[in-house]
Amino acid sequence: MSGVRLLAAAALARTADSSAGVALVLASLRQSGGPGQGSLVLAVLLVPHLLAGPLVGLVTDRARRPRLVHAGFVAAFGVALGGILALLGRAPQPLVLAVALLAGCCGPMIFGGLSGRLDDVVAAPDRVRVRGLDAATYNVADIFGPVAGAGLVVSMGVPAAAAVIAVSCLCAAGLLLTVRPLPAAPGAPSPAGRGGGRVSFGEDLRAGFRAIAVSPPLLAVTAATCLATFGNGMLPSIAVLLGVAHGHPAGGGLLVTAVGVGALAGSLAVARWPVRVAAHRVVFGCLAAIGVLLAVVPLVPAWAAVVAVFAVAGLFDGPLFTSVLQVRAEQSPPRVRTQVFTLGAGVKLTAAAAGAAVAAGVVGRPLWVLVLGLAGSQLAAAGVGVLLLAVRGRRAASGPH
């Protein structure tokens, strides 16, 4: 039951975060007449992820009672999100941005830390299946969060939306307080938290980065997904342009939704029928498949077929993300597992933000060039992952000279 409660808490917190993005933009429109303030706050929310991620994970890994740390971060995240919405347009901007910075520092727990907790509360035979369900919570948040955020602001107003988002995270925090680790085997160390720390904080921090660097599969998957996510940061802009080109001005949202629905179906499929291939190979294979599918989009004349191609590409994203989580769990030492998850999530979010920034500067290029660039980022990610795995694998096999 702890695994179920963990998944429920993760779904609540991730959906609250996803809904807050749209709610912030709408609140900005209502309070200031334009989306500028909301967009700035969203950017500030992303800034701390890369730097705060390892620290959030390290605090969790060193804790005697990790569930208290998880609950504390999620509760603070929700209160901060609600506070941003409540203060936007009513309080000085520096104060709003400071609260956004606080929420951003808690964000790595939502996007990485909770996923890293699964191995401590779910028995080994069920982990692959539950990891697919965990990946599905991200998809559910991406699909339903924006709709919920818009609906809350339009139907209930900004203050009520702020309260609902904050309460959702507080409920998630309450659930996390009930999540307990599996009983430890006789004589085995606790699977999470070393409470008291056998080495210094700085050494533990370096250990998290070292865990990624010394594991060929983990390093290869991290590098590959970073490059792929950079390309995915351009997806919303390209989707909008595709919709306009096909005579559907609002079609960009449909394409992004199609990817999300496909990813949800893929995640649930993996949860029902776990893939028995090595997780890192699934990652590289799915990246290649997505790249090939996107590469044919410029040749597809019918709008319905374009939507279908994006949905199928999303279908591959389900097992891809599930396998990324699996690689992190399998290849990270237990004492730095949460740190590896939060660091990986921070790198991906930073790469996505960079991709979105690049998209803003290249939207004037021919559409087929942009689409092929997006497809190429996925194919290049698969190639980089395979090459890096081969090179590092040979070095690891040869041993020190």
Secondary structure, DSSP 4 states (H G I P E B T S, - for coil): -HHHHHHHHHHHHHHHHHHHHHHHHHHHHHHHSSSHHHHHHHHHHHTTHHHHHHHHHHHHHT-SSHHHHHHHHHHHHHHHHHHHHHHTTTS-HHHHHHHHHHHHHHHHIIIIIHHHTHHHHS-GGGHHHHHHHHHHHHHHHHHHHHHHHHHHHHHH-HHHHHHHHHHHHHHHHHHHTT--PPPPPTTPPPSS--SS-SS-HHHHHHHHHHHHHH-HHHHHHHHHHHHHHHHHTTHHHHHHHHHHHTT-TTHHHHHHHHHHHHHHHHHHHHHHS---S-HHHHHHHHHHHHHHHHHTGGG---HHHHHHHHHHHHHHHHHHHHHHHHHHHHHS-GGGHHHHHHHHHHHHHHHHHHHHHHHHHHTTS-HHHHHHHHHHHHHHHHHHHHHHHHHHHHHHHH---
